[in-house]
């Protein structure tokens, strides 16, 4: 028997390859499925099942493509209704995989169809739990993603309490927990950086599994402090539930190499978002006017999902040479299937063509300090998340979270210049590029709050001042 976690850091997502006696189950696969197929072929094994723990909200699963390419049926737990052929299993139903058994444990709470899959080895021992978004390491799935208006967040939290107590906490302590996500995912609020653990440890240290916790206490703790989910979540759920274009079609469409002239014409004719995925330090020195910077080396896909609300939005790409295919794949992972092509030769080709170039001023923390001490007006905005801001921030600097920048643009004045910082520079350049494309005057702080803190030039506080941006 073999269990392999295939973890993708950008999405903080764990897919699983389970093999026994030449038969394979893939659990919660990513959109690009060829690596799973090739792995099974290399092992001389056949993919027998594709298991889905629930309708994922934060990424588009590869279940439909993988089933079509291999003939392996897709298996969901109870309550799942799909727009494609799938096995909707009953609670406690068992599936044979080589010499092992995979048992369905219906665990509603994160969503109503949420299901865990319990692996029972060849000796009949309960060995591993593929817990989806029901149980994370250090946390449980958020209960506010229900797609039915008659089911409240509190209702789901109550279901989750029962699922954890009646289905999961009754399992042996030496069962290994394999969740669908780790730290960095928006599907929970307190996830550990560890991606597996023994169930016994979780019973001891996971706040949501405290034996002395009442249902009312659980509902309060699990629902407290939840921020609104990213706007793309419901759209991903719909794609996972109804089906989608094959990844092969998406890749073919997005792999069009465009000359600077063709790229500019496509931008003018289609209204596509120009997405520049280079590092922030390179972007600030020069970029195509009105382009948005979301660096491929950060939390790329989740930030695209949070900031480009329509999955059908057409996109034109500027990438580092050689990163074009990777970028199209990572966009498709969160449902952005309408990439029209990329700039052949990257930004250097654009610059060499003599086309117009824009830039954003970037200043050091020393220069920021000098400007704040001078008489000149300087409007500094902290674009980190509210939780980071509350923990510590520069005194009298207001919070303007990147997560909600599209909703809060009306708070800004186009006649003013805004100086932005985040923790290290990745998010502030995203914010700066968005504001710049919308006609606002912006400056970026190199190194962000990390450099600000290290410089010891600024007075910081954890007091949340009532100042506004206007």
Secondary structure, DSSP 8 states (H G I E B T S, - for coil): -EEEEEEETTTTEEEEEEEETTEEEEES--S--HHHHHHHHHTT-EEEEEE-SS--SSS--SHHHHHHHH--EEEE-TT---SS--EE--TT-EEEETTEEEEEEE-TTSSTT-EEEEEE-TTS-EEEEEEETTB-SS-B--S---SSTTS-HHHHHHHHHHHIIIIITTS-TT-EEEESB-TT-TT-SS--S--EEEHHHHHHH-GGG-TT--HHHHHHHHHTT-----TTHHHHHHHHHH----HHHHHHHHT-EE-HHHHHHHHHHH--EEEE-S-HHHHTT-B-TT-EE--TTSSHHHHHHHH---TT--EEEE--TT-HHHHHHHHHTTT---EEEEETTHHHHHHHTT---B--EEE-HHHHHHHHHSSS--EEEE-S-HHHHHH-EETT-EE--GGGTTTSGGGS-TTSEEEEE-SSSHHHHHHHHHHHHTT-EEEEETTHHHHHHHHT-S-EES--------
